[in-house]
């Protein structure tokens, strides 16, 4: 495994842990949050050096940085008055 692959794997694990700790473990609806992530990023096209490279899949954790996940979670909490979109109770 290359260093780049290892770094990517560690970053993916950090993001998964963050989502598990802050969404699932807190009793929030993971599917609704996933839908929200999809709405925020799916179909966005990345432009590098004036060449369209690829479109993002908002449900793919690798489409997000940990910082973006933290920001979007804070936004979702604010937007919906502390996850009015559903806590599993």
ChimeraX attribute file (.defattr): number of C-alpha atoms within 10 A of each C-alpha:
attribute: neighborCount
match mode: 1-to-1
recipient: residues
	/A:1	5
	/A:2	7
	/A:3	8
	/A:4	9
	/A:5	10
	/A:6	11
	/A:7	11
	/A:8	13
	/A:9	13
	/A:10	12
	/A:11	16
	/A:12	17
	/A:13	13
	/A:14	14
	/A:15	20
	/A:16	14
	/A:17	13
	/A:18	16
	/A:19	20
	/A:20	15
	/A:21	12
	/A:22	15
	/A:23	18
	/A:24	17
	/A:25	11
	/A:26	12
	/A:27	14
	/A:28	20
	/A:29	16
	/A:30	18
	/A:31	11
	/A:32	13
	/A:33	21
	/A:34	15
	/A:35	13
	/A:36	16
	/A:37	22
	/A:38	16
	/A:39	14
	/A:40	14
	/A:41	17
	/A:42	16
	/A:43	13
	/A:44	13
	/A:45	13
	/A:46	13
	/A:47	11
	/A:48	9
	/A:49	7
	/A:50	7
	/A:51	8
	/A:52	10
	/A:53	11
	/A:54	12
	/A:55	14
	/A:56	17
	/A:57	19
	/A:58	20
	/A:59	18
	/A:60	13
	/A:61	18
	/A:62	15
	/A:63	15
	/A:64	19
	/A:65	14
	/A:66	17
	/A:67	10
	/A:68	11
	/A:69	17
	/A:70	16
	/A:71	12
	/A:72	17
	/A:73	19
	/A:74	12
	/A:75	13
	/A:76	18
	/A:77	14
	/A:78	12
	/A:79	12
	/A:80	11
	/A:81	10
	/A:82	14
	/A:83	17
	/A:84	12
	/A:85	14
	/A:86	14
	/A:87	14
	/A:88	9
	/A:89	6
